[in-house]
Amino acid sequence: MSEKPVAEMSFEDAMSALEGVVNRLEAGDVPLEDSIKLYERGAELKAHCQKKLAEAEEKVAQITFDENGQPKGTTPVDPA
């Protein structure tokens, strides 16, 4: 398997790869050893997607609005 490292994937690429893993596992025609490797890859992809979503949610939460309800910038992220 010469797959791209998960840490280098965009959210969309990781989701697509995760869907591929799920489809292969659901097909049920993968040898046991390969199924284990696919499951491990899927778990890594899932964690990566969750991290990317959490980062996006944090960015959205930092958006500030002016008195007309229009986005005007972001608040500084708490470095804690």
N, C-alpha and C positions, 0 to 999 in steps of 0.2 A: 504494500500500500504506500504510494507516494503522495499522500494527501497533504494539503496545505496545513501548517500548524494552526490549531484552533485560535490561539492568541492573536494571530495575524488576520483573522477573518472579520469582515464586517458583520453586523447583525443579520443582514439579509442573506449573506453567504452561509453563515452558520445555521440559520433556519432552514435553508434549502438543503444543506448537508444533513441536518437532523431529520428532515422529512425523508430523505433518501435512506437513511439508516432505519427509520421506522418501517418504511415500505419493504425493505429487504428482510427485516426481522419478521414482519407480519406474513410475508410470503411463505415462510417456514421451510424453505429449501436450502438453507445455509448450514453447512456443517457446524457441529457444536463449537469447535475451537474458533471458527470465524464468527460465530454468533456471540461468543464471549468478547472478542475484540470489537465487534460492532456495538455491543452494549456499552463497553467502556468508552468508546468514541462518542456514542450518543449521550452518555452522562456528562462527558466533558463539554460537548456542544451545548447541552441544556444549561449547564452552569454558566457558560460564556454568554449565552443569550440572556439569562437572568441578570447577569452583571451589566450587560449593555442596556437593558431596559431600566435597571435601577439608576444607572448614570443619566439616562435620558429623563427619567422622572425627576431627578435632582435638578437638572438644568431647567426643566419646565417650572419647578417649584420656585426657582430663583428669579423668574421673570417678574418685573414690577410694571405697574400700570399708572398712567397719568389720570388726572381728574375726569377725563372723557372716556376712560376705560381702554385707552390705546396703549400697547406695549411701549415702554420708554427705556428699558434697559434691564439689567439684572442686578440683584443685590449681591454683595460680596459673599463668597462661599466661606462658611465658618471653617477655619483650618484645624479644628479640633479632631 
